[in-house]
Amino acid sequence: MLKLVISFFLVVNPLWPLGQNPRVGEPFIIINKKINQLAFIDDGKIQKISKVATGKTSDLTPEGTFNVTLKAKFPYWKKKNIPGGDPKNPLGSRWIGFDALNTDGSIYGIHGNNNPSSIGKYISNGCVRMYTNDVNELYDKTPYGTKVYITTTTKTFEELAREKGAIR
C-alpha cells in the first residue's frame, strides 16, 4: 500500500523536481550554435525561429540546459560603464539572463545589440545576440524560470524539442 501512495504522489505533485526539461506547453528556448538560430517553443509548438550571433569560439557560449533568472529592459553594460539606452551599448534594448556555469543571470544572456550586421556570426564573448525586434518580442514572452537549451547539432528544432519534452 505504501508503494501506491508514493507513486501517486510522484505523479500528481507538480512541485516535485522534474529535471532540466520543460513540460509540454511551457515556454522553452533552444539555441543551436551550429546554425546560429534560436527557436522559441510555447503551447507545444515552435512559435518562431530567429537568427542569432554566438561566441567567437565554440567554448565561449556554454552548452547545456539553463534557467532564465534575470531580465532587464535597456540593460546597463557594467564592463564599459555604458548606461542602458545609449547607442554605444552593445547589449541593446533587452537582456534575458540565464544561469549558465553557476552564474546568476548577469554574465550569460540573450540580448539585443547595436550592430545588426553581427547577427548570424560567431562574434560574441559568450552571449547570444539577436536583432532588436526579435529580442523585444522574446523578452515579452519569456517568464522567469524558462528553460534555455544551448547545443551544437545537425538535429532540427522539432527533433530537439521532442527529445526535451517541449512538444509531442
C-alpha contacts under 8 A as a table, 3 or more apart, distances in Angstrom:
res1	aa1	res2	aa2	distance
1	M	4	L	5.35
1	M	5	V	6.59
2	L	5	V	5.19
2	L	6	I	6.34
3	K	6	I	5.30
3	K	7	S	6.18
4	L	7	S	5.13
4	L	8	F	6.06
5	V	8	F	5.13
5	V	9	F	6.21
6	I	9	F	5.06
6	I	10	L	6.33
7	S	10	L	5.21
7	S	11	V	6.48
8	F	11	V	5.31
8	F	12	V	6.31
9	F	12	V	5.47
9	F	13	N	5.66
10	L	13	N	5.78
10	L	16	W	6.81
11	V	14	P	7.88
13	N	16	W	5.73
18	L	21	N	7.18
20	Q	65	T	6.42
20	Q	66	F	7.72
20	Q	147	K	7.51
21	N	65	T	7.91
21	N	147	K	7.23
21	N	164	K	5.51
21	N	165	G	6.50
21	N	166	A	7.57
22	P	26	E	6.26
22	P	27	P	7.68
22	P	28	F	6.70
22	P	146	T	7.96
22	P	147	K	6.49
22	P	164	K	6.99
22	P	165	G	6.36
22	P	166	A	5.73
23	R	26	E	5.63
23	R	165	G	6.11
23	R	166	A	5.62
24	V	43	D	6.99
24	V	44	G	5.22
24	V	165	G	6.09
24	V	166	A	4.45
24	V	167	I	5.39
24	V	168	R	7.26
25	G	42	D	5.53
25	G	43	D	3.89
25	G	44	G	4.50
25	G	45	K	7.86
25	G	166	A	6.72
25	G	167	I	7.40
26	E	41	I	7.78
26	E	42	D	5.61
26	E	43	D	6.28
26	E	44	G	7.29
26	E	146	T	7.83
26	E	166	A	7.10
27	P	40	F	7.20
27	P	41	I	5.58
27	P	42	D	4.42
27	P	43	D	7.21
27	P	141	K	7.88
27	P	142	T	6.76
27	P	143	P	7.87
27	P	146	T	6.05
27	P	147	K	7.50
28	F	40	F	6.01
28	F	41	I	5.02
28	F	42	D	6.42
28	F	146	T	5.92
28	F	147	K	5.31
28	F	148	V	6.26
28	F	149	Y	7.92
28	F	166	A	6.93
29	I	38	L	6.92
29	I	39	A	5.76
29	I	40	F	4.83
29	I	41	I	6.18
29	I	146	T	7.52
29	I	147	K	6.28
29	I	148	V	4.71
29	I	149	Y	6.14
30	I	38	L	5.60
30	I	39	A	5.18
30	I	40	F	6.68
30	I	41	I	7.97
30	I	148	V	5.87
30	I	149	Y	4.74
30	I	150	I	5.89
30	I	151	T	7.85
30	I	157	F	7.33
30	I	160	L	7.96
30	I	161	A	7.79
31	I	36	N	7.20
31	I	37	Q	5.84
31	I	38	L	4.37
31	I	39	A	6.46
31	I	148	V	7.55
31	I	149	Y	6.17
31	I	150	I	4.70
31	I	151	T	6.34
32	N	35	I	5.90
32	N	36	N	5.70
32	N	37	Q	5.57
32	N	38	L	6.42
32	N	150	I	6.06
32	N	151	T	5.14
32	N	152	T	5.28
32	N	153	T	6.59
33	K	36	N	4.60
33	K	37	Q	6.83
33	K	54	T	6.66
33	K	150	I	7.32
33	K	151	T	6.14
33	K	152	T	4.93
33	K	153	T	7.60
34	K	151	T	7.89
34	K	152	T	4.91
34	K	153	T	5.96
34	K	154	T	7.23
35	I	120	G	7.99
36	N	51	K	6.01
36	N	52	V	5.21
36	N	53	A	5.94
36	N	54	T	6.69
36	N	120	G	5.65
36	N	121	K	7.21
37	Q	49	I	6.69
37	Q	50	S	5.52
37	Q	51	K	4.48
37	Q	52	V	5.25
37	Q	53	A	7.94
37	Q	120	G	7.64
38	L	49	I	5.55
38	L	50	S	5.19
38	L	51	K	6.32
38	L	52	V	6.53
39	A	46	I	6.67
39	A	47	Q	7.49
39	A	48	K	5.77
39	A	49	I	4.39
39	A	50	S	6.47
39	A	157	F	6.80
40	F	46	I	5.94
40	F	47	Q	5.68
40	F	48	K	5.38
40	F	49	I	6.43
40	F	138	L	7.71
41	I	44	G	6.67
41	I	45	K	5.45
41	I	46	I	4.31
41	I	47	Q	5.44
41	I	48	K	7.31
41	I	161	A	7.82
41	I	166	A	7.21
42	D	45	K	5.65
42	D	46	I	6.50
42	D	47	Q	6.39
42	D	166	A	7.91
44	G	166	A	5.95
44	G	167	I	4.49
44	G	168	R	7.01
45	K	166	A	7.74
45	K	167	I	5.90
46	I	49	I	7.64
46	I	157	F	7.97
46	I	158	E	7.43
50	S	130	M	7.70
50	S	134	D	7.04
51	K	119	I	6.49
51	K	120	G	5.74
51	K	130	M	6.79
51	K	131	Y	7.86
52	V	119	I	5.14
52	V	120	G	5.16
52	V	121	K	7.51
52	V	128	V	6.35
52	V	129	R	5.38
52	V	130	M	4.92
52	V	131	Y	7.52
53	A	118	S	6.46
53	A	119	I	4.69
53	A	120	G	4.83
53	A	121	K	4.94
53	A	122	Y	5.70
53	A	123	I	6.47
53	A	124	S	6.78
53	A	128	V	5.62
53	A	129	R	4.95
53	A	130	M	6.72
54	T	61	T	6.29
54	T	120	G	7.88
54	T	121	K	6.72
54	T	122	Y	4.99
54	T	123	I	6.07
54	T	124	S	5.40
54	T	125	N	7.79
54	T	126	G	6.35
54	T	127	C	6.18
54	T	128	V	4.98
54	T	129	R	6.65
55	G	58	S	6.23
55	G	59	D	7.34
55	G	60	L	4.97
55	G	61	T	5.11
55	G	122	Y	5.16
55	G	123	I	5.38
55	G	124	S	4.37
55	G	125	N	5.29
55	G	126	G	4.62
55	G	127	C	6.68
55	G	128	V	7.55
56	K	60	L	6.84
56	K	122	Y	4.58
56	K	123	I	4.33
56	K	124	S	5.48
56	K	125	N	6.39
56	K	126	G	7.63
57	T	60	L	5.65
57	T	61	T	7.89
57	T	122	Y	7.01
58	S	61	T	6.56
59	D	62	P	6.21
60	L	124	S	7.98
60	L	125	N	6.06
60	L	126	G	4.45
61	T	125	N	7.45
61	T	126	G	4.09
61	T	127	C	6.12
61	T	128	V	7.55
62	P	100	A	6.73
62	P	101	L	7.47
62	P	126	G	7.18
62	P	150	I	7.13
63	E	149	Y	7.32
63	E	150	I	4.74
63	E	151	T	5.26
63	E	152	T	7.87
64	G	100	A	7.87
64	G	149	Y	5.65
64	G	150	I	5.34
64	G	151	T	6.59
65	T	100	A	7.98
65	T	147	K	6.53
65	T	148	V	5.54
65	T	149	Y	4.32
65	T	150	I	6.45
66	F	98	F	6.05
66	F	99	D	5.68
66	F	100	A	5.82
66	F	147	K	5.60
66	F	148	V	5.05
66	F	149	Y	6.35
67	N	98	F	5.22
67	N	99	D	5.75
67	N	100	A	7.97
67	N	144	Y	7.62
67	N	145	G	5.12
67	N	146	T	5.55
67	N	147	K	4.70
67	N	148	V	5.93
68	V	71	K	7.80
68	V	96	I	6.64
68	V	97	G	5.65
68	V	98	F	4.25
68	V	99	D	6.71
68	V	105	G	7.02
68	V	143	P	7.53
68	V	144	Y	5.22
68	V	145	G	4.91
68	V	146	T	5.28
68	V	147	K	6.49
68	V	148	V	7.06
69	T	96	I	7.84
69	T	97	G	5.87
69	T	98	F	5.29
69	T	99	D	6.42
69	T	104	D	6.73
69	T	105	G	5.34
69	T	144	Y	5.70
69	T	145	G	6.25
70	L	95	W	7.70
70	L	96	I	6.03
70	L	97	G	4.75
70	L	98	F	6.66
70	L	104	D	7.60
70	L	105	G	5.22
70	L	106	S	6.91
70	L	144	Y	7.12
71	K	94	R	7.54
71	K	95	W	5.45
71	K	96	I	4.71
71	K	97	G	5.97
71	K	139	Y	7.77
71	K	144	Y	7.79
72	A	75	P	5.51
72	A	94	R	5.79
72	A	95	W	5.04
72	A	96	I	6.82
73	K	84	G	7.89
73	K	93	S	5.84
73	K	94	R	4.69
73	K	95	W	6.49
74	F	84	G	4.32
74	F	85	G	5.24
74	F	91	L	7.85
74	F	92	G	6.53
74	F	93	S	4.42
74	F	94	R	5.50
74	F	95	W	7.54
75	P	83	P	7.21
75	P	84	G	4.67
75	P	85	G	7.56
75	P	91	L	6.71
75	P	92	G	7.41
75	P	93	S	6.84
75	P	94	R	6.38
75	P	95	W	6.27
76	Y	81	N	7.41
76	Y	82	I	6.08
76	Y	83	P	4.61
76	Y	84	G	4.41
76	Y	89	N	7.79
76	Y	91	L	7.94
77	W	80	K	6.14
77	W	81	N	5.71
77	W	82	I	5.13
77	W	83	P	6.27
77	W	84	G	7.00
77	W	89	N	6.61
77	W	90	P	7.81
77	W	91	L	6.93
78	K	81	N	4.86
78	K	82	I	6.79
79	K	82	I	7.96
82	I	86	D	6.84
82	I	88	K	7.25
82	I	89	N	5.83
83	P	86	D	5.84
83	P	89	N	7.00
84	G	89	N	6.66
84	G	92	G	7.63
84	G	93	S	7.44
85	G	89	N	7.01
85	G	92	G	7.12
85	G	93	S	6.63
86	D	89	N	5.38
87	P	90	P	7.89
87	P	92	G	7.89
87	P	114	N	6.61
88	K	114	N	6.81
89	N	92	G	6.09
89	N	113	N	7.55
89	N	114	N	6.59
90	P	112	G	7.44
90	P	113	N	4.82
90	P	114	N	5.01
90	P	115	N	7.37
91	L	94	R	7.05
91	L	95	W	7.07
91	L	111	H	5.65
91	L	112	G	5.32
91	L	113	N	4.97
91	L	114	N	7.10
92	G	95	W	7.92
92	G	111	H	6.53
92	G	112	G	4.18
92	G	113	N	4.22
92	G	114	N	5.75
92	G	132	T	6.92
93	S	111	H	7.45
93	S	112	G	5.69
93	S	113	N	7.49
93	S	132	T	6.74
93	S	135	V	7.98
93	S	136	N	7.20
94	R	111	H	5.42
94	R	112	G	5.75
94	R	135	V	6.49
94	R	136	N	6.30
94	R	139	Y	6.91
95	W	109	G	6.34
95	W	110	I	5.93
95	W	111	H	4.60
95	W	112	G	7.14
95	W	139	Y	7.68
96	I	105	G	7.77
96	I	109	G	5.27
96	I	110	I	5.05
96	I	111	H	6.23
96	I	139	Y	6.67
97	G	104	D	7.85
97	G	105	G	4.08
97	G	106	S	5.82
97	G	107	I	7.24
97	G	108	Y	5.77
97	G	109	G	3.97
97	G	110	I	6.35
98	F	103	T	7.76
98	F	104	D	6.99
98	F	105	G	4.29
98	F	106	S	7.57
98	F	108	Y	5.96
98	F	109	G	5.62
98	F	148	V	7.50
99	D	102	N	5.75
99	D	103	T	4.87
99	D	104	D	5.16
99	D	105	G	4.86
99	D	108	Y	7.13
100	A	103	T	5.67
100	A	104	D	7.92
100	A	105	G	7.47
100	A	108	Y	6.48
103	T	106	S	7.24
103	T	107	I	6.63
103	T	108	Y	7.75
104	D	107	I	7.15
105	G	108	Y	5.94
105	G	109	G	6.67
106	S	109	G	7.20
108	Y	126	G	6.66
108	Y	127	C	5.30
109	G	127	C	5.21
109	G	128	V	6.21
110	I	127	C	6.04
110	I	128	V	4.60
110	I	129	R	5.83
110	I	130	M	7.20
110	I	135	V	7.60
111	H	127	C	7.48
111	H	128	V	6.33
111	H	129	R	5.13
111	H	130	M	6.04
111	H	135	V	6.29
112	G	129	R	5.56
112	G	130	M	5.02
112	G	131	Y	5.80
112	G	132	T	5.05
112	G	135	V	5.79
112	G	136	N	7.89
113	N	116	P	6.65
113	N	129	R	6.27
113	N	130	M	6.67
113	N	131	Y	6.73
113	N	132	T	6.69
115	N	118	S	5.78
115	N	119	I	7.92
116	P	119	I	5.76
116	P	131	Y	6.18
118	S	121	K	5.68
118	S	123	I	6.88
119	I	129	R	6.69
119	I	130	M	6.40
119	I	131	Y	6.98
124	S	127	C	6.00
124	S	128	V	7.21
124	S	129	R	7.56
130	M	134	D	6.30
130	M	135	V	5.71
131	Y	134	D	5.32
131	Y	135	V	6.25
132	T	135	V	5.36
132	T	136	N	6.09
133	N	136	N	5.20
133	N	137	E	6.24
134	D	137	E	5.25
134	D	138	L	6.14
135	V	138	L	4.94
135	V	139	Y	5.86
136	N	139	Y	5.15
136	N	140	D	6.49
137	E	140	D	5.40
137	E	141	K	6.61
138	L	141	K	5.21
138	L	142	T	6.03
139	Y	142	T	5.32
140	D	143	P	7.86
142	T	146	T	6.43
143	P	146	T	5.85
155	K	159	E	6.13
155	K	160	L	6.62
156	T	159	E	5.17
156	T	160	L	6.32
157	F	160	L	5.05
157	F	161	A	5.95
158	E	161	A	5.12
158	E	162	R	6.13
158	E	167	I	7.84
159	E	162	R	5.21
159	E	163	E	6.19
160	L	163	E	5.08
160	L	164	K	6.20
161	A	164	K	5.15
161	A	165	G	6.10
161	A	166	A	5.09
161	A	167	I	5.76
162	R	165	G	5.03
162	R	166	A	5.94
162	R	167	I	5.11
162	R	168	R	5.88
163	E	166	A	7.81
164	K	167	I	7.98
165	G	168	R	6.83
